[in-house]
Amino acid sequence: MERSACALFGVVTYGVHMTVYEEDERGVRVWVPTRAKSKPTWPGFLDNSVAGGIPSGMGAFEALVKESMEEASIDADIVRAHATAVGAISYFFQTKDGWLQPEIEFVYDLRVPAGLGEQERERFRPKPLDGEVEAFELLPLDEVLTRMRAGLFKPNCALVIIDFLMRRGFITPDNEPDYMEILTRLHSRFEYERWGELGA
């Protein structure tokens, strides 16, 4: 089934999202892409470092490997050696026509190792390849949060960013009064049989 039709039937869609980040004495910085203005959906919005749907018959990690090369020019050997599965988020997205789309995103992190030479570090640096991304920026977490609050991120990508910020201790119960509400909403349950089974 075409993904764009899934909301009409309430079919769960699955995707993979990866945050590529660097951490040093300056703190944590995240590679953030801007979606191409030619994209039919959410043109010009900010996205996750790597993101895409999982094709039928393909596992989550293999989809991540594929998307990493197609969207960000990151070679498969880099992803296989350094990407880490860190969880999943699940939620209902309301389309502009009012349809409710249940979605599950499997979430990965890829930390660029410290101390790399310039040539090796270049292999980790995301670069546009397939025309879906205009450019990548390396942003500190406070700037990521500022842009997210300004509504500049594609909505489901903002959820992945929130998950990352919570796991990194940037959003905490002490600085966010709605911490538990946010955490709960990032992990919705769907009243479908076997809804959590990829490929079921």
N, C-alpha and C positions, 0 to 999 in steps of 0.2 A: 504494500500500500504506500502511496506517495505520502511523505511526512506531513505535507500541508493539509491533507485530508483527515489526518488522525483525530483532530479535535472534533470533527463532525460525528465521529463514532465513539469517542471517549477512549481511544486506544492509547495505551501507555507508550511514550517514546523514550528512547534511551540515548544518552550522549556521553562523551568524555571531555573533560576540561582539565587542563594542566596549567599550573602557575610556575613559570620559570623565574627564579629570583636569585639575587646575589646578597651575601651578608659579609660585612667587614666592619672596620672601626666606625664607618659612617652609618651603620645600621643596616636594616633590610631594605632592599630596593627590588621592585618588581618590573619585569618586562611587560609593557601594556601596548597592544596594537590598536590602531584606529581602523575600523572597517572601511572598505572602499566605498566611495560615494556612488558607485555603480551597482552596489548590492541591492537586490530587490527588497530585502528586509533590513531594517535598522541601519541604513547607510550613514556613514560618518560617526557612528557611535563607537565607544570604547568597548573592548572585548577582553577575553582571557588570553593568556599567552598562546595557548593552543586550545581549540575547541571544535567539536564537530559531532554529528550524529553517528551512531553505530549502525553500519549496514547489516541487513539480514544475513545471517550465517557467519558473521565475524565476531570474535571476542572483543571485550573492552580494550585490552591492552594492545591488540593488533590494530584496532581502530585508532588508538592513540599514536602508535608508530606511524601509521599512514598519514594522519592529519598533521603530525609534527613536521614531516617532510613537505607535504603539499602546502601548508599554510605558513610555515616558519623556517623552512630550509634546514631543519635540524635532522641530522642523519640518524638512521635506525640504531646504529651501534651506541650512539650517545644516549638515546632514549632508553634502550634496553639496559644499559649499565647504570644509569643515574636517576631515572624516573621512579618514584615511589608512590604506590597506592596509599592514600590517606583517608579514604572514606567515600561517602556518597551523600548527595542531597536529593530530596524528593519534594515535590510541590505541585500545585495546580496553577497553571498560567492561564489567565483570561485573555482571549484574543480580542481584537478590536471589534469583532462581531458579537462578542459576548459568550463564545464557546469556552468551555473549561477543558484545558489540555493537561492531563497528568503527565509529568515528566520526571525522569530519574537521570541524574548526572553522576557518573563515576568520576571521582576527583583524584588528581595526581599532583604531586609537587616534583620539581626538578631544581635542585640547588646547584648553581654553577660553582664548581670547586674553587676554593681560594688558592692563590699562588700560581695560577697557570701563566705560561708564557703567552704573549700576544697572539701568536699563531694558533695555539691550542684553544685559547679563550674564544677566538673568533668562531670556532666550530660550535660553541654553545650559544652564540649570539643569534637571536631570532632575526630573520630577514624575509621580507615578502617574496613569494614565489609564484603563486597561482592567480594573482590579481585580486584576491579577496581582501587583502590588507594593504592600506596605503603606506603605513610606516609603523615602526615599533619605537617606544620610548622607555627608558629605564627610570622609573619614578620611585621616590621614597614613599613610605607608607602613609605619611600624613597628607601628601599630595594625592595619592590614590583615594584616600578617604574623602578629601575635599571634592574631588571630581565625581565620586560616587554620590555624595550628598547633593551635588548639583544636577544629578540626573543624566550624566554624560555616558554612563555605562548601559549597554544592552541589559535589560532587566535580569535575565537568568544568569548572566555573567556577574552582575552585582552580587547575586547570592553566593556564588563561588568565592568572590573576593571577601564577602563578609565571613564566610566559613574560614578562609585563610587568616583573616585578621583576628578571629576568635582563637584559632589554634595557636597563633603566634603570641597571644597575650596582649594584642593591641586594643582589642575590645574585651572588656572584663566586666564582671558583676559590679565592680566599684565605679566604673565610669559610664556604664550603660544601664539605666534603670529598667529597661525592657529586655535585659539579657536573656532570661529564661523564655520569654515569649518568642524572641528571635530564634533561639536555639531550637525550640519546639517546632516552629514553622519551617525551619530548614529540613526537617525530617518528618514530613507528613506521611500518614498511612492512607493507602487507597483501599477502598472496600471492594477489591477485585481478588478473585482466587488466583494465587501464585503471582501476584503483581510484582513481587521483588525478584523474580527469576528471569534473568536475561535469556531470551530465546525460548521462553515457555510458550 
